[in-house]
């Protein structure tokens, strides 16, 4: 009888079943890559520096040992880290990484009842005097106070910042630090805040869009938001409703529209097959079209705000500026080269037709198209590249036509 090789646990094969009664988390899960890895003992989320997207890493052997309720809560724990921005820039300054890690876990685990034993939980172990349901910032205050009291009492604190995210459960060694006693840290927080700030901004913008769509699916489903508590739901919706920093969004648009050209080169080692296959050298060059509505209803103040930001964006890439009204005059089109500054200018005045710049952009093979306008014209034909609209708050809320493309409101 032949010996059958045991298959490695594949979390992707179980996610739909585990989250079938969790519409919000199920919708979000579909947008998050889940990759098996033996490099960490349990699970964790991070920003992938190569794809500029959030991803979840998990240890197959760890997940295989859990029952379904625990697997489900571990998934939700990781997604809560993403939803509440624990992975990137929410961490306060001048705070020990491990202390912040503990604070975020305590905040999340307040809402999860089926996690594996030994997790950080308010009301248990060293945190028996901590109330449940607080924010990470509130638990951070309590943890710092606890540390100060122990220091004043002359008690020796166990563990250190090293090994952040290592271990799971009681007696885990690494990961049980800074006043954690016998309780081990829940999951891996390795890599938080370790990538370039621009990559983080791109990942955050993508994630925000995923969360918005997941919230929409939850609102429309017959099961609602599943187990997401009212307080968390309110926090999520408030985060989605916060004012959008249009300058960051514009930078994100340029980055995500950048075309990547790959070619083989023996000068760079292949990460997976060193000395067997050549590596890949990636060069990036974005061709972005900026169409500026020159009709009289687009006022000078909005044009000035737009040009001001374009001067900053020119540090990242070159742009082709396309003035238009009911037509595109190709003699007025110019290249805004990287590193240059330009003054605000109006060169046309007339009505508005969005088909004119769209046809020009489609014909000339651009990677991204940004349109500054008051949106007061019929819906244009489809764009062959990513297209975004910019307008004032009023016109963004009262567009002449409906579109699924991003409409960004500018404060003027």
Residue, then its C-alpha position, 0 to 999 in steps of 0.5 A: x500500500x502506497x504512503x500518501x503525503x499529507x497535504x498542507x493546510x490551505x486556509x484559502x479553502x476554508x475561509x468562505x465556510x468560516x465566514x459565511x455568517x460574517x458578511x463584513x469580514x467575508x467581503x473584506x477577506x476576498x480582497x486580502x491575500x492569504x499566504x502560507x508561511x513557516x517563518x512565523x509561528x501563528x499568523x500576522x498581517x503586514x504591508x507587502x512592500x512589492x505589491x503595496x497591498x496588505x496581506x495575511x501570513x499564516x502558519x499552516x500547522x498552527x491553523x490545522x491544530x485549531x478548531x473552526x471557532x478558533x480559526x474564525x476568531x483568528x481571522x477576525x483578529x487579523x482583519x480588525x488590525x487592518x480595519x483599525x489601522x494598527x499596522x501602519x501609522x496609528x501608533x503614537x510616537x515615543x511608545x515602545x513597539x511591544x507596548x503598542x502591540x499589546x494595546x492593539x491586541x487587548x482592544x481587538x480581543x475584547x470582542x472575540x470569545x473563541x481565540x486560542x488559550x493564552x491570549x491577551x484579554x482584558x479582565x484576565x491575568x495581568x489585565x484583570x483590572x482592565x475593562x473590556x471594549x476600550x480602544x487601543x489608545x485607552x489600553x495603551x494608557x493603562x499599560x503605561x500606568x501598569x509599567x510605571x507602577x511596577x517600576x516604582x515597586x522595583x519589580x523586574x519586568x520580564x521580556x524585552x522588545x526583541x521578538x515582537x510578535x513571536x509566540x502564542x499562548x502561555x510560556x511563549x518566551x519571546x512575545x511575552x514581555x513588558x508586564x505580560x506575566x504568563x500571558x503570551x502575545x497573540x500574533x505576529x506584528x513583525x513588519x509593522x511600520x517597516x515599509x516606505x511611507x509612500x507604499x503605506x499610503x498606497x496600501x491604506x488607500x486601497x484598503x479604505x476602498x475595500x473596507x467601504x465596499x465591505x461595509x456596503x455589502x454588510x448593510x445590504x445583506x440579510x445578515x447585517x454585520x454579523x458579530x461586529x459590535x455596534x461600537x466597532x461598526x460605528x468606529x468603522x463608519x466614522x473612519x470611512x466618513x472622515x475627510x479625504x486628503x486629496x493630496x495623498x489620493x492624487x499621489x496614490x493615483x499616480x503610483x497605482x497608474x505607474x506602468x511596470x516594465x520587467x526584464x531579465x538580468x543576471x546582475x540581480x539574483x532571483x529571490x526564489x531560484x538564486x544562481x539558477x534563473x536570472x532575476x528581474x529588473x523593474x523600471x517604472x514610468x507613468x504616463x498621466x494625463x491631466x485634463x482641465x475643464x476650461x469652462x467658465x463654471x470651473x473657477x480660478x480658485x479651484x484651478x489654483x488649488x489643483x495647480x498647487x498640488x500638481x507642482x508637488x506631484x511633478x516631483x514623482x512623475x511627468x504629466x501631459x496637461x490637456x486643456x479642454x471645453x467642448x473640444x481639445x485643441x492639441x496646440x495647447x497640450x503640453x508636457x509638465x516634466x518632472x521637477x518643473x513648476x507651472x503657474x495657474x493658467x486658463x487658456x480656453x473658455x466654453x462649454x463642457x464635453x468629456x468625450x473630447x479629452x477621453x478620446x484623446x487619452x484613449x488614442x494616445x495610450x496613457x496609464x492614468x487620467x485625472x479630470x478637473x471639472x465641475x462635472x456638469x456635462x453628460x456622462x462620457x464614453x469609457x476610458x481605457x485607463x484608470x480615470x479619476x474626477x476632481x471637483x468641489x464638494x458641492x459638485x462632487x455630491x451633485x454630479x450631472x451623471x452617475x459613475x463608479x469611478x472615484x470622484x474627489x472633492x477639493x476644499x477651496 
